[in-house]
Amino acid sequence: MKLRKITLAVTAVTLGLVAGNSFAAGGGHAHGSVDDSVIEKQRSMLAKNTAGKGFGPQSPRDIDSVTGENGRMFNTAPASTEMNLCNIHFHKNAEHKGGEFNKYAGNGDGHGYQSGYKYSGQLSKAELMPATEVCPSKHGGLSVGDTIEVHYVHSTAQIQPGPTLGACLSDAIKNPQLRVETQVYVLVNDNAALDFEHLTKHGKKNGLHQPLNIPTNTGVPVQYAGSTTGPGYNEKGSPFQVSWSVRPKVAKVNISTVGNWCKGNTFNEDHGHGVRNLVMNPKLISAIN
C-alpha cells in the first residue's frame, strides 16, 4: 500500500499525494541486486528509528507465524462488506510471506524492486509459454510466471473509488478505519485462467462500493493488525493503522488481462509497485489470534 507524502496537522491528517500508487511509501530507482548487508542495515535503521516511539504493528509480515510482541492496540476495522472500496493496486512479488508464496525473490535493488516473495508452486510448460511483457515501467514489466500481490483497500469514509490513498479519505473523515483484502496471483499464459479485469471489477452492493469478484476459494484469510507498506518504510515506521486480511493460496491469472487492466482503470494504476522488506522484528509485529 503506497503513500507518497504525509503532512500531519493537530486535528486532521492532510495528504499531499503525487502521481503513483495509493497506499505504500515509494522507494528509489536503483537496479541490480544488493548485498545482504544493505538489507541488514535497513532493518537496523528501522529498529533504531522506531524504538521507544510508540509505533503500532507494522506490515508486511510472515502470515504463517502467529507470534508478535507489539501490543499497541487499535480497533479492528469492520468487515470489508461493511466498508467502501477506495483503491485497488498491486505490488510485483508478494509483500507478505507465507501460504503458497514463501519463495524469496532475492534482495533486489535495495529500494523495493525485484524483492519480495514468489509463488512457491509449480506451473506447467503450457502456462509458462512466453508472452508479451505487460505493465512496463522503469523497473521492468510483468512476465509469465511473475507473482503479484493485489491490495483491495477499504475505508469507513463515504468516498468514491479512485487513485491514491486520498481516495480513502473524505472532507468529513480524515482518519477512517482501513482494511486491506489481499490476494496473491501468479501470471500465466492461459486463456482459461482468471481474468484480471473481472477480478478487479467493482460496483455498488448494499449501498457500498465493493470489489465484486475477489476469489473465494483461496483459503481462509489470515487477519491481523498492521500498517501501510511500501519500500519507503524500509527504514522508518508507518504511522497508519490497517486491518489486514491475507489469503494464503495463490490464484492463476491470464497475463494478457493484467496488461489490459494496466492500460486503463479507475485507479490510474499502470505498473507493479515495489515491496517493503518483510518486517521480522517481533517488537514491530502483532500477535495473530
C-alpha positions as a Python dict, from the first residue, in 0.01 Angstrom:
ca = {
    (1, 'M'): (0, 0, 0),
    (2, 'K'): (167, 316, -121),
    (3, 'L'): (176, 659, 37),
    (4, 'R'): (388, 939, -107),
    (5, 'K'): (378, 1243, 121),
    (6, 'I'): (211, 1296, 458),
    (7, 'T'): (154, 1625, 639),
    (8, 'L'): (16, 1590, 992),
    (9, 'A'): (-192, 1872, 1145),
    (10, 'V'): (-311, 1886, 1506),
    (11, 'T'): (-670, 1788, 1437),
    (12, 'A'): (-654, 1627, 1094),
    (13, 'V'): (-430, 1449, 851),
    (14, 'T'): (-367, 1629, 525),
    (15, 'L'): (-226, 1416, 249),
    (16, 'G'): (-29, 1557, -40),
    (17, 'L'): (-2, 1282, -295),
    (18, 'V'): (190, 1278, -618),
    (19, 'A'): (129, 1054, -915),
    (20, 'G'): (177, 687, -835),
    (21, 'N'): (25, 419, -619),
    (22, 'S'): (-209, 481, -334),
    (23, 'F'): (-117, 305, -24),
    (24, 'A'): (254, 239, 13),
    (25, 'A'): (552, 463, 52),
    (26, 'G'): (765, 456, -261),
    (27, 'G'): (1133, 370, -290),
    (28, 'G'): (1421, 475, -511),
    (29, 'H'): (1520, 383, -863),
    (30, 'A'): (1836, 173, -845),
    (31, 'H'): (1871, -154, -1036),
    (32, 'G'): (2062, -476, -972),
    (33, 'S'): (2078, -698, -664),
    (34, 'V'): (2228, -566, -343),
    (35, 'D'): (2430, -747, -79),
    (36, 'D'): (2269, -888, 235),
    (37, 'S'): (2442, -615, 435),
    (38, 'V'): (2222, -350, 268),
    (39, 'I'): (1903, -520, 386),
    (40, 'E'): (2053, -579, 731),
    (41, 'K'): (2135, -209, 760),
    (42, 'Q'): (1780, -117, 660),
    (43, 'R'): (1642, -349, 927),
    (44, 'S'): (1879, -197, 1183),
    (45, 'M'): (1769, 156, 1091),
    (46, 'L'): (1401, 56, 1115),
    (47, 'A'): (1461, -76, 1467),
    (48, 'K'): (1653, 239, 1565),
    (49, 'N'): (1400, 481, 1417),
    (50, 'T'): (1102, 315, 1584),
    (51, 'A'): (1247, 224, 1925),
    (52, 'G'): (1050, 379, 2210),
    (53, 'K'): (841, 600, 1981),
    (54, 'G'): (510, 419, 2014),
    (55, 'F'): (468, 284, 1662),
    (56, 'G'): (195, 30, 1619),
    (57, 'P'): (235, -308, 1449),
    (58, 'Q'): (386, -296, 1102),
    (59, 'S'): (331, -475, 770),
    (60, 'P'): (409, -687, 572),
    (61, 'R'): (476, -997, 777),
    (62, 'D'): (501, -1376, 764),
    (63, 'I'): (137, -1484, 786),
    (64, 'D'): (238, -1838, 886),
    (65, 'S'): (387, -1706, 1212),
    (66, 'V'): (140, -1606, 1483),
    (67, 'T'): (390, -1454, 1724),
    (68, 'G'): (450, -1083, 1779),
    (69, 'E'): (531, -853, 2069),
    (70, 'N'): (382, -520, 1959),
    (71, 'G'): (92, -460, 2194),
    (72, 'R'): (-18, -117, 2074),
    (73, 'M'): (-383, -178, 2008),
    (74, 'F'): (-637, -17, 1778),
    (75, 'N'): (-993, -108, 1695),
    (76, 'T'): (-1018, -371, 1425),
    (77, 'A'): (-1185, -232, 1114),
    (78, 'P'): (-1529, -369, 1024),
    (79, 'A'): (-1566, -646, 768),
    (80, 'S'): (-1488, -516, 420),
    (81, 'T'): (-1851, -580, 323),
    (82, 'E'): (-1944, -303, 568),
    (83, 'M'): (-1691, -56, 423),
    (84, 'N'): (-1633, 124, 93),
    (85, 'L'): (-1374, 7, -157),
    (86, 'C'): (-1147, 307, -213),
    (87, 'N'): (-849, 175, -412),
    (88, 'I'): (-703, -127, -589),
    (89, 'H'): (-333, -160, -672),
    (90, 'F'): (-70, -431, -684),
    (91, 'H'): (294, -497, -599),
    (92, 'K'): (531, -701, -814),
    (93, 'N'): (610, -1005, -600),
    (94, 'A'): (421, -1061, -277),
    (95, 'E'): (498, -827, 11),
    (96, 'H'): (373, -1083, 260),
    (97, 'K'): (530, -1425, 308),
    (98, 'G'): (351, -1750, 380),
    (99, 'G'): (97, -1990, 239),
    (100, 'E'): (177, -2057, -127),
    (101, 'F'): (407, -1755, -162),
    (102, 'N'): (713, -1824, 50),
    (103, 'K'): (988, -1836, -213),
    (104, 'Y'): (1221, -1540, -160),
    (105, 'A'): (1279, -1341, -479),
    (106, 'G'): (1610, -1204, -352),
    (107, 'N'): (1729, -872, -213),
    (108, 'G'): (1650, -684, -531),
    (109, 'D'): (1781, -332, -582),
    (110, 'G'): (1754, -228, -217),
    (111, 'H'): (1462, 3, -299),
    (112, 'G'): (1180, -249, -313),
    (113, 'Y'): (1209, -377, -668),
    (114, 'Q'): (1291, -737, -763),
    (115, 'S'): (1246, -836, -399),
    (116, 'G'): (956, -987, -209),
    (117, 'Y'): (812, -1337, -237),
    (118, 'K'): (709, -1555, -528),
    (119, 'Y'): (457, -1831, -587),
    (120, 'S'): (615, -2147, -449),
    (121, 'G'): (406, -2390, -652),
    (122, 'Q'): (465, -2543, -994),
    (123, 'L'): (338, -2421, -1329),
    (124, 'S'): (304, -2630, -1644),
    (125, 'K'): (511, -2575, -1958),
    (126, 'A'): (197, -2452, -2132),
    (127, 'E'): (127, -2198, -1858),
    (128, 'L'): (486, -2074, -1886),
    (129, 'M'): (485, -2029, -2263),
    (130, 'P'): (640, -1687, -2338),
    (131, 'A'): (404, -1395, -2384),
    (132, 'T'): (444, -1024, -2440),
    (133, 'E'): (560, -838, -2129),
    (134, 'V'): (284, -626, -1975),
    (135, 'C'): (256, -322, -1747),
    (136, 'P'): (601, -181, -1835),
    (137, 'S'): (784, 62, -1605),
    (138, 'K'): (1138, 187, -1549),
    (139, 'H'): (1178, -100, -1303),
    (140, 'G'): (1066, -358, -1558),
    (141, 'G'): (732, -501, -1658),
    (142, 'L'): (549, -823, -1579),
    (143, 'S'): (623, -1155, -1746),
    (144, 'V'): (473, -1502, -1744),
    (145, 'G'): (545, -1670, -1411),
    (146, 'D'): (562, -1345, -1215),
    (147, 'T'): (379, -1306, -885),
    (148, 'I'): (173, -1003, -784),
    (149, 'E'): (7, -912, -455),
    (150, 'V'): (-317, -721, -505),
    (151, 'H'): (-447, -485, -236),
    (152, 'Y'): (-820, -415, -234),
    (153, 'V'): (-824, -119, 6),
    (154, 'H'): (-1139, -35, 203),
    (155, 'S'): (-1236, 269, 410),
    (156, 'T'): (-1513, 356, 654),
    (157, 'A'): (-1532, 702, 494),
    (158, 'Q'): (-1808, 793, 248),
    (159, 'I'): (-1598, 805, -69),
    (160, 'Q'): (-1573, 710, -437),
    (161, 'P'): (-1311, 457, -551),
    (162, 'G'): (-1014, 629, -711),
    (163, 'P'): (-639, 682, -729),
    (164, 'T'): (-408, 712, -426),
    (165, 'L'): (-471, 696, -55),
    (166, 'G'): (-654, 1025, -89),
    (167, 'A'): (-948, 828, -229),
    (168, 'C'): (-981, 657, 110),
    (169, 'L'): (-1037, 986, 292),
    (170, 'S'): (-1314, 1244, 279),
    (171, 'D'): (-1355, 1602, 393),
    (172, 'A'): (-1578, 1466, 667),
    (173, 'I'): (-1342, 1187, 786),
    (174, 'K'): (-964, 1226, 762),
    (175, 'N'): (-884, 930, 987),
    (176, 'P'): (-1115, 648, 870),
    (177, 'Q'): (-1065, 287, 964),
    (178, 'L'): (-885, 99, 689),
    (179, 'R'): (-890, -265, 582),
    (180, 'V'): (-697, -434, 303),
    (181, 'E'): (-831, -751, 143),
    (182, 'T'): (-523, -917, -6),
    (183, 'Q'): (-494, -1176, -284),
    (184, 'V'): (-175, -1305, -442),
    (185, 'Y'): (-183, -1407, -809),
    (186, 'V'): (64, -1573, -1044),
    (187, 'L'): (63, -1471, -1411),
    (188, 'V'): (22, -1749, -1667),
    (189, 'N'): (-16, -1774, -2043),
    (190, 'D'): (-356, -1940, -2036),
    (191, 'N'): (-678, -1800, -2176),
    (192, 'A'): (-869, -2026, -1938),
    (193, 'A'): (-709, -1867, -1632),
    (194, 'L'): (-880, -1592, -1433),
    (195, 'D'): (-949, -1256, -1597),
    (196, 'F'): (-788, -971, -1403),
    (197, 'E'): (-1038, -716, -1528),
    (198, 'H'): (-1314, -937, -1387),
    (199, 'L'): (-1123, -980, -1059),
    (200, 'T'): (-1095, -604, -1014),
    (201, 'K'): (-1450, -519, -1119),
    (202, 'H'): (-1626, -305, -862),
    (203, 'G'): (-1970, -157, -809),
    (204, 'K'): (-2236, -73, -554),
    (205, 'K'): (-2362, -355, -332),
    (206, 'N'): (-2600, -289, -44),
    (207, 'G'): (-2529, 80, -88),
    (208, 'L'): (-2149, 43, -56),
    (209, 'H'): (-1868, 43, -311),
    (210, 'Q'): (-1741, -314, -327),
    (211, 'P'): (-1499, -533, -523),
    (212, 'L'): (-1733, -785, -681),
    (213, 'N'): (-1511, -1078, -769),
    (214, 'I'): (-1232, -1142, -517),
    (215, 'P'): (-1170, -1519, -526),
    (216, 'T'): (-1349, -1713, -255),
    (217, 'N'): (-1155, -2040, -294),
    (218, 'T'): (-805, -1929, -187),
    (219, 'G'): (-822, -2020, 180),
    (220, 'V'): (-940, -1855, 498),
    (221, 'P'): (-781, -1508, 515),
    (222, 'V'): (-523, -1453, 787),
    (223, 'Q'): (-637, -1143, 973),
    (224, 'Y'): (-400, -926, 1173),
    (225, 'A'): (-330, -570, 1287),
    (226, 'G'): (-65, -390, 1082),
    (227, 'S'): (18, -79, 884),
    (228, 'T'): (59, 59, 535),
    (229, 'T'): (352, -84, 341),
    (230, 'G'): (589, 3, 57),
    (231, 'P'): (970, 36, 37),
    (232, 'G'): (966, 395, 162),
    (233, 'Y'): (908, 242, 507),
    (234, 'N'): (1214, 15, 500),
    (235, 'E'): (1393, 240, 748),
    (236, 'K'): (1104, 413, 927),
    (237, 'G'): (774, 312, 1080),
    (238, 'S'): (440, 360, 913),
    (239, 'P'): (203, 568, 1130),
    (240, 'F'): (-111, 429, 966),
    (241, 'Q'): (-321, 159, 1131),
    (242, 'V'): (-459, -105, 896),
    (243, 'S'): (-658, -424, 948),
    (244, 'W'): (-530, -689, 707),
    (245, 'S'): (-696, -996, 553),
    (246, 'V'): (-441, -1201, 359),
    (247, 'R'): (-549, -1511, 168),
    (248, 'P'): (-292, -1793, 187),
    (249, 'K'): (-346, -1955, -153),
    (250, 'V'): (-239, -1819, -492),
    (251, 'A'): (-476, -1787, -788),
    (252, 'K'): (-367, -1809, -1153),
    (253, 'V'): (-447, -1510, -1373),
    (254, 'N'): (-418, -1465, -1750),
    (255, 'I'): (-124, -1230, -1809),
    (256, 'S'): (-288, -1055, -2104),
    (257, 'T'): (-582, -946, -1888),
    (258, 'V'): (-343, -788, -1637),
    (259, 'G'): (-192, -594, -1925),
    (260, 'N'): (-534, -478, -2037),
    (261, 'W'): (-613, -351, -1687),
    (262, 'C'): (-286, -158, -1674),
    (263, 'K'): (-385, 27, -1992),
    (264, 'G'): (-682, 190, -1818),
    (265, 'N'): (-863, 162, -1486),
    (266, 'T'): (-1040, 371, -1224),
    (267, 'F'): (-726, 389, -1010),
    (268, 'N'): (-477, 512, -1272),
    (269, 'E'): (-258, 211, -1198),
    (270, 'D'): (-25, 104, -1479),
    (271, 'H'): (258, -97, -1320),
    (272, 'G'): (358, -316, -1027),
    (273, 'H'): (488, -128, -725),
    (274, 'G'): (787, -210, -507),
    (275, 'V'): (771, -405, -181),
    (276, 'R'): (868, -323, 174),
    (277, 'N'): (1116, -555, 343),
    (278, 'L'): (936, -825, 538),
    (279, 'V'): (900, -696, 895),
    (280, 'M'): (1070, -953, 1119),
    (281, 'N'): (1140, -754, 1437),
    (282, 'P'): (899, -906, 1694),
    (283, 'K'): (865, -565, 1861),
    (284, 'L'): (711, -433, 1539),
    (285, 'I'): (458, -706, 1464),
    (286, 'S'): (135, -804, 1633),
    (287, 'A'): (36, -1143, 1765),
    (288, 'I'): (-221, -1322, 1548),
    (289, 'N'): (-510, -1465, 1746),
}
